[in-house]
Amino acid sequence: MIEISDINDERIKEFISIKDKNLIYKDLFIAETHKVIHKALESKFKVLKVLCTPDYQKENQNLLKKAEEVFILPKTEIEKVIGFKLHHGVLALVQNRPLKKLEELGDRILIFNGVTSPENVGTITRAATAFNFDSIIYDYKSASPFLRRCIRVSMGNVFQARVHKSESLIRTIDKLIESGYDVIATANEEGAKSLLDYTYPKKVAIVIGNEGNGMDREVIDACSRKLYIPIDQHVAHLNAASAASIFLFNSLLK
């Protein structure tokens, strides 16, 4: 445990005015809140540094032994370092694990197509793991599930997922179909089948589109089938997280 006296200490430079994108390029990410950091420390991810208050350190001494380094600062000083109000008294710098190859993913896959909202990515990731979709693919237009806000909203459940990044979702979908997956476009349009009439196969991938515009046209066309959620005609559509949760949960019913 190392007590810090200078908020510009080089040893905590990754926490200074946190910039997610800079860290992601170095295969690093920041985790925050008690529950999320506990999950990180208990996962296969390597927790490189923890920055916390004296009270947090005293209450979690045994768990913090799993971190490589622990730096201690008063809460008000930590807030000066990170540049925003800290509600839980702790942050962690975590080494990301290598992203999975496509062939390393499981039988149930959730795919993000242009989902840019960290709140939606985090919420949907949490729902995916809750309903036994242990694999996630995100395209180059989507927010990384390892952004600080995404991790927090997912409650750290992304640590349990197999994550793959696709540079070409069309090619990725083609490969999934060749490997026996039924790839579902979630699109309320002509030719789509009601979710209520669909039975999930063993190998399935569900694509969730952008919050405002839905899925890309070429991505819809590349999928094996189109499904829609039957809703009241006066409601144009559900938001991405709500729709995803319904599609994911329905896989448990059939």
C-alpha positions as CSV (number, residue, x, y, z in Angstrom):
1,M,0.0,0.0,0.0
2,I,1.5,3.3,-1.1
3,E,0.3,6.6,0.3
4,I,0.4,9.5,-2.3
5,S,1.1,13.1,-1.3
6,D,1.4,14.6,-4.8
7,I,-1.7,14.4,-7.1
8,N,0.7,14.7,-10.1
9,D,2.6,11.7,-9.0
10,E,3.8,9.8,-12.2
11,R,2.8,6.5,-10.7
12,I,-0.9,7.4,-10.9
13,K,-0.7,9.2,-14.3
14,E,-3.3,6.9,-15.9
15,F,-6.0,8.2,-13.5
16,I,-5.3,11.9,-14.2
17,S,-8.2,13.4,-16.2
18,I,-9.2,9.9,-17.4
19,K,-9.4,9.5,-21.2
20,D,-10.9,6.1,-22.1
21,K,-9.8,6.1,-25.7
22,N,-6.1,6.7,-24.9
23,L,-6.2,3.8,-22.5
24,I,-8.0,1.4,-24.8
25,Y,-5.3,1.8,-27.4
26,K,-2.9,0.5,-24.8
27,D,-5.2,-2.5,-23.9
28,L,-6.0,-0.8,-20.6
29,F,-9.3,0.3,-19.0
30,I,-10.6,1.9,-15.8
31,A,-13.0,0.2,-13.5
32,E,-15.0,2.0,-10.8
33,T,-17.5,1.3,-8.0
34,H,-17.1,-1.3,-5.3
35,K,-19.0,-4.1,-7.0
36,V,-17.3,-3.7,-10.3
37,I,-13.8,-3.6,-8.9
38,H,-14.5,-6.6,-6.7
39,K,-15.5,-8.5,-9.8
40,A,-12.4,-7.3,-11.6
41,L,-10.2,-8.5,-8.7
42,E,-11.9,-11.8,-8.6
43,S,-11.8,-12.3,-12.4
44,K,-9.0,-13.5,-14.7
45,F,-8.2,-9.9,-15.6
46,K,-5.0,-8.4,-14.1
47,V,-5.6,-5.4,-11.9
48,L,-2.5,-3.3,-12.2
49,K,-3.3,-0.3,-10.0
50,V,-6.0,0.6,-7.5
51,L,-6.4,4.2,-6.4
52,C,-8.6,4.4,-3.3
53,T,-9.4,6.3,-0.1
54,P,-7.9,5.2,3.3
55,D,-11.4,3.9,4.4
56,Y,-11.8,1.7,1.3
57,Q,-8.3,0.3,1.8
58,K,-9.0,-0.6,5.5
59,E,-12.3,-2.3,4.6
60,N,-10.9,-4.3,1.7
61,Q,-7.4,-5.2,2.7
62,N,-7.6,-8.9,1.8
63,L,-9.2,-8.4,-1.6
64,L,-6.7,-5.6,-2.5
65,K,-3.9,-8.1,-2.1
66,K,-4.9,-9.3,-5.6
67,A,-4.0,-5.9,-7.1
68,E,-0.4,-5.3,-8.2
69,E,-0.2,-1.9,-6.6
70,V,-2.5,0.1,-4.3
71,F,-2.3,3.9,-4.0
72,I,-4.0,5.7,-1.2
73,L,-5.3,9.3,-1.3
74,P,-8.1,11.2,0.5
75,K,-11.3,11.3,-1.5
76,T,-11.1,15.0,-2.2
77,E,-7.6,14.6,-3.6
78,I,-8.7,11.7,-5.8
79,E,-11.4,13.9,-7.3
80,K,-8.7,16.5,-8.2
81,V,-6.8,13.8,-9.9
82,I,-9.6,12.3,-12.0
83,G,-11.5,15.5,-12.7
84,F,-15.0,14.4,-11.6
85,K,-16.9,13.6,-8.4
86,L,-16.0,10.2,-7.0
87,H,-19.0,8.4,-5.4
88,H,-17.4,5.1,-4.2
89,G,-13.9,5.9,-3.1
90,V,-12.1,3.6,-5.5
91,L,-10.9,3.2,-9.1
92,A,-8.8,0.5,-10.7
93,L,-6.5,0.4,-13.8
94,V,-7.0,-3.0,-15.4
95,Q,-5.0,-4.8,-18.1
96,N,-7.4,-5.9,-20.8
97,R,-7.2,-9.5,-22.0
98,P,-6.7,-10.3,-25.7
99,L,-10.0,-10.1,-27.6
100,K,-11.3,-13.5,-28.7
101,K,-11.1,-14.8,-32.2
102,L,-14.4,-15.5,-33.9
103,E,-13.9,-19.3,-33.6
104,E,-13.4,-18.9,-29.9
105,L,-16.9,-17.6,-29.2
106,G,-19.7,-19.6,-27.7
107,D,-23.0,-20.9,-29.2
108,R,-25.0,-17.8,-28.1
109,I,-23.7,-14.5,-29.4
110,L,-24.9,-10.9,-29.0
111,I,-23.8,-8.5,-31.8
112,F,-23.6,-4.7,-31.6
113,N,-24.1,-2.9,-35.0
114,G,-23.4,0.8,-34.5
115,V,-24.5,1.0,-30.9
116,T,-22.8,4.1,-29.7
117,S,-24.4,4.8,-26.3
118,P,-22.3,3.5,-23.4
119,E,-25.4,3.2,-21.3
120,N,-27.0,0.9,-24.0
121,V,-23.9,-1.1,-24.5
122,G,-23.5,-1.6,-20.7
123,T,-27.1,-2.5,-20.1
124,I,-27.3,-4.9,-23.1
125,T,-24.0,-6.6,-22.0
126,R,-25.5,-7.1,-18.5
127,A,-28.7,-8.6,-20.0
128,A,-26.7,-10.8,-22.4
129,T,-24.7,-12.4,-19.5
130,A,-27.9,-12.7,-17.5
131,F,-29.6,-14.7,-20.2
132,N,-26.6,-17.0,-21.0
133,F,-25.3,-15.2,-24.1
134,D,-21.7,-15.5,-23.1
135,S,-20.2,-14.0,-26.3
136,I,-20.2,-10.4,-27.6
137,I,-19.2,-9.0,-31.0
138,Y,-19.0,-5.3,-31.5
139,D,-18.3,-3.5,-34.8
140,Y,-16.0,-0.6,-35.4
141,K,-18.9,1.9,-35.2
142,S,-20.0,0.7,-31.7
143,A,-18.8,1.8,-28.3
144,S,-16.3,-0.7,-26.8
145,P,-17.8,-2.7,-23.9
146,F,-14.5,-1.8,-22.1
147,L,-15.2,1.9,-21.9
148,R,-15.4,3.0,-18.2
149,R,-19.1,3.9,-18.5
150,C,-20.0,0.7,-20.3
151,I,-18.2,-1.4,-17.7
152,R,-19.9,0.4,-14.9
153,V,-23.4,0.1,-16.4
154,S,-22.8,-3.6,-17.1
155,M,-21.9,-4.0,-13.4
156,G,-18.7,-5.7,-14.4
157,N,-20.5,-8.5,-16.2
158,V,-18.4,-7.9,-19.3
159,F,-15.5,-9.6,-17.4
160,Q,-17.4,-12.9,-17.8
161,A,-18.0,-12.4,-21.6
162,R,-16.0,-13.5,-24.6
163,V,-15.5,-10.4,-26.6
164,H,-14.6,-10.0,-30.3
165,K,-14.3,-6.9,-32.4
166,S,-15.4,-7.0,-36.0
167,E,-13.9,-4.8,-38.6
168,S,-16.4,-6.0,-41.2
169,L,-19.7,-7.2,-39.8
170,I,-20.8,-8.5,-43.2
171,R,-17.8,-10.8,-43.4
172,T,-18.3,-11.8,-39.8
173,I,-22.0,-12.7,-40.3
174,D,-21.1,-14.7,-43.4
175,K,-18.6,-16.7,-41.4
176,L,-21.0,-17.2,-38.5
177,I,-23.7,-18.6,-41.0
178,E,-21.0,-20.8,-42.5
179,S,-20.3,-22.1,-39.0
180,G,-24.0,-23.1,-38.4
181,Y,-25.3,-20.0,-36.6
182,D,-28.7,-18.6,-37.2
183,V,-28.0,-14.9,-37.3
184,I,-31.0,-12.8,-36.4
185,A,-31.6,-9.2,-37.6
186,T,-33.8,-7.4,-35.1
187,A,-35.8,-5.4,-37.6
188,N,-39.5,-4.4,-37.6
189,E,-40.0,-4.4,-41.4
190,E,-41.7,-6.2,-44.2
191,G,-40.6,-9.9,-44.3
192,A,-39.8,-10.1,-40.7
193,K,-41.2,-12.9,-38.6
194,S,-42.7,-12.5,-35.1
195,L,-40.4,-13.4,-32.3
196,L,-43.3,-15.3,-30.8
197,D,-43.2,-17.8,-33.7
198,Y,-39.5,-18.4,-33.5
199,T,-37.7,-21.3,-31.7
200,Y,-34.1,-20.6,-30.9
201,P,-31.6,-23.1,-32.2
202,K,-28.5,-24.2,-30.3
203,K,-26.2,-21.8,-32.2
204,V,-27.7,-18.3,-32.5
205,A,-26.4,-14.7,-32.9
206,I,-28.7,-11.7,-32.3
207,V,-27.8,-8.4,-33.9
208,I,-28.9,-5.1,-32.1
209,G,-28.7,-1.9,-34.1
210,N,-28.1,1.8,-33.5
211,E,-30.3,3.6,-31.0
212,G,-31.8,6.0,-33.5
213,N,-31.5,4.4,-36.9
214,G,-31.5,0.7,-36.2
215,M,-29.3,-1.8,-38.1
216,D,-27.4,-1.0,-41.3
217,R,-29.3,-2.1,-44.4
218,E,-26.5,-4.3,-45.6
219,V,-26.2,-5.9,-42.2
220,I,-29.9,-6.8,-42.2
221,D,-29.6,-8.3,-45.6
222,A,-26.6,-10.4,-44.6
223,C,-28.5,-12.1,-41.7
224,S,-30.2,-15.5,-42.0
225,R,-33.6,-14.1,-40.9
226,K,-35.4,-11.1,-39.6
227,L,-37.5,-11.0,-36.4
228,Y,-39.7,-8.4,-34.9
229,I,-41.3,-7.9,-31.4
230,P,-45.1,-7.6,-31.8
231,I,-46.0,-4.3,-30.0
232,D,-48.9,-1.9,-30.0
233,Q,-49.3,-0.1,-33.3
234,H,-49.1,3.3,-31.7
235,V,-45.6,2.6,-30.4
236,A,-43.1,3.0,-33.3
237,H,-40.3,1.0,-31.7
238,L,-38.6,0.1,-28.4
239,N,-35.2,1.4,-27.5
240,A,-32.2,-0.7,-28.1
241,A,-31.7,-2.0,-24.6
242,S,-35.4,-2.9,-24.0
243,A,-35.6,-4.7,-27.4
244,A,-32.4,-6.6,-26.8
245,S,-33.5,-7.7,-23.3
246,I,-36.7,-9.1,-24.8
247,F,-34.9,-11.0,-27.6
248,L,-32.4,-12.4,-25.1
249,F,-34.9,-13.4,-22.5
250,N,-37.1,-15.1,-25.1
251,S,-34.3,-17.5,-25.9
252,L,-35.0,-19.1,-22.5
253,L,-38.6,-19.8,-23.2
254,K,-38.3,-22.1,-26.3
